């Protein structure tokens, strides 16, 4: 189905399952929803709503704007489209940052936040160099594949999995179906994060957030999990689950434990 934002951009969305509403926010930025497996494992517990963020996937290609404020407004348009007063939010990676930003902006509209594989609220410089080193170690020679090639994305995404024998197959499933990565969106939102994340104001907002938050990490994510300590330490209502032998997509490598942690949060 199609959600129309107040500035007229068409967003792809899907609803399945029964129960309290749970809206999923995919990673990126500039990618698309890859939550088919997550929706399937939660459909008996929740009404699961998936959507492609503006400019990517099945949503309308547009000229932005590429700001967190705009994406928060788009997420609220999804909420309004489905006539929901309050929602549970699950965000993954960049989507975890978006879901946190939405919750800080509209805490009265969020029943609970599930923050999966995010990078905390400190400066990007706290973790990014370690991430690049870990990425290079996992990829080896494959990191030299050319930009813009879907095969390059598949090989890079394979670094997100601990299971090296199955990593390429897991990554191929992420790329099926394939949509072009919106690199303009990715560049702009990553630049915004570098310039605005890690501020005293953000820490103060998290300290005053009166919404329950569940943090879920894969213990072997190539983004150092110590980055998330900043968020955990700031939040007054938080619990954290770390899944051993899982990487950046913990529902792939530890599905039952991941499902249990989300259901507990709901």
N, C-alpha and C positions, 0 to 999 in steps of 0.2 A: 504493500500500500504506500501511498505518498503523503508525506507531511509537508505543508507549505509554511515556511517561516514568514515572519512579518515583513521581511524585505523581499519576499517573493521567490526564494530559492526552494526547489523541490528536493526533499530528502527521502531516500528509501527507508522503509521501516517494515518490520514483521512482528507479528504477535502469535504466541503459541502457549499451550499449557493452561492450567487452572490454578487459582489461588491468588495470594497477594501479589501486587505488581512488582516486578523486578526488571529494571532497565539496565542493559549492558552497554558499556562504553568501550569500544575497541581501541587498540593501540595505534601507533603511528609516530607523529601525525602524518597525514597524507595517505593513509592506507584505508582499509575497509573492514567490515565485520567478518571475523573468522570464528564466530562463537557457535557454530552448529552443534558441536559436541557438548558444549556447556549448556546450551538450551535444552538439548535432549536429556541430559542427566538431571535437569531441574524442573522439567515440565510437569511432573506429578506434584511438585511442591509449590510452584509459583506460576503466575502468568508472566512469561518471559518476553520482553520487548527488546528487539535488536534494531539497530539503525546504522546506516553509513553516514559518517560525518560529511559536512559540506565539501564539495569539490573532489570527492573520492568515491571509488566503488560504483554502486548503482545510483548514487545521488547525483544531482545536477552538477556538471562542470561549471564553475563560475569564477569570478574575479576576486573571491574573498568576501569580506575582509578576513585575513588570517590572524585573528586575535583570540585569546582565551575568552575575553568578554563576549565576543560574537558566538563562540562555540557553546558557552554557557547558555546564551539566549536560545540557540538552536536546540539544545537539550530540553530547555523549558518548553519549547514549541512541541517537542515530541510528547512531553508530559501532558500538555493541554490537548493535543490531538486525541489522545486516548482517554480524556476526561478523568484524569487522576488527580486527587487532592494531594496525596503523599505517595512517595515511591521509595522502594529500596534501590540502591545503586550498587552496581558492581563494575569497577573499572580496572582495566589491565594496562600496565606499562604507561604510555602517554595517557591512555584512557583513565588510569587511576588518578593521574594529576588532574585531568578534566573533571572527574567525578568529585574529587576533593574540592576543587574550585567551585563547582556548583553547590556543594554542601555548605561551604563557607558563605556563599552568596545567599542561598535560600535554605537555611537550616530547618525552617518550619515545614518544608516540603519533602524532607528526607527522613524516612523512618530508621534506616540503618545504611551504613556505607561499608562495602567490602572492597578493600584496597589491595589489589593483586599485582605483585611484581613491579611496584613503583620504585622511585628513587629518592623518596623523602622530600624534605623541605629545605635542605641546605643548599649551598651554591653548587652548580654543576661541576665546578673545578674540584670539589671534594671527592668525586667518584669517577669522572669521565676518563682520566688517564689510565686508571686500573681497568676500566671496561675495555678500552682500546687494546691494551696489552693482552687481556684474557681472550678477546675476540681473535687477535692474530694467532695466538697459540692454538685455539680450537680450529681455525680455518686452514692454517698452513698455507700452501701455495695457491689454494683456491681463492684467496682474497684478491688475486690479480685479475679476476674476470671483469669484463668491461661494464661500465655504467649503462643502465637502461635495459640490460638483457635480463629477462625473467629468470634465466638460469643463474645469473649472478645473485639475484635475490634469494633463490632457493638455497644456494650454497652458503650465503651469509646467514640465512635463517637457520640453517642446520647447526650453527654454532650455539643455538639456544637450547640444545638438548644434551643431556648427560649421556644418554644411550647413543653411543657413536655408531653402532651398527644400524640402528633404525633412524638415525638423525635425518638423512636425506629423504627418506620416505615421509617422515613427519613434516619436513619442510615443503615437500611437494604437495601435501594435502593443504597446507596453508595457502599455496599458490593456485588452488583449484576451487573456484574459477579465478582467473587472473584478470586484474584491472591495472591499468597504468598507475604507478606511484605518482602522486601529486607532489613533485619536488619543490615547487614554489611554496606550497602550504607547509611542507616539512621544514624548509629553511627558515621561513618567517616565524613559525611558532617555536622552533628550537632557539632562535635568536632572542625571542621574547623571554623564554625561560631563563636563558643565560643572564639576561639583564635584570630580571625581576625576582627570581627565586632566591631564597636565602636571606630575605630581609627581616629585620626585627618585627615589622608589621605582620608579616606572614606567620611568624612564630607566635605572636600575641593572639592572632585570630584563631590559631589552632588550639591554644591554651584555653580559650573561652568557648570552644565548640561543644555544645550540649547535645551531641548526637552520638550514639554508639558506633564504634568503628572496629572492624575486624581486618587485620593485616594478614595476608597470606603470601608467603615467600616460598620459592624453591631454593633449597639450601645451596645449590650449585649454579645459580644464575650467574652469568658472567658479569653482570652489574653487581658490584660488591654490596652485600646485604647490610653492611654497616651504614650505608647511606640512609637506610630507612630508620635507623635509630633516632635520628633527629625528629621525625614525625611521631614515632612511638612515645618518645619522652615528652613531647609537647601536649599530646592529647589527654584529656581527663578521663575519657571513657573508651578504653582501648583494650583489645586482646590481640595476641599475635600467634599465628601458627606457622611454623617452619617445617616444610616437608622435605625429608632427606631424599637424596638421589633424584631430585627433580630440578629442572632448570627454569627458564623464563616462562614457559607455558606449563605450569604444574598440573593442570587438569589432564594433560596428555600422558605424563609419566607417572603420576600418582592420582589417578582419577577418583578412587573411592575415598581416599583421605581428603582430597580437594572438595568433593561433594559434601562430605560430612562437615567440613569446616564452614562451607557456605550455608548449609541447612541449619547448623547451629546458630549462625549469625541471623538468619531469617526468623 
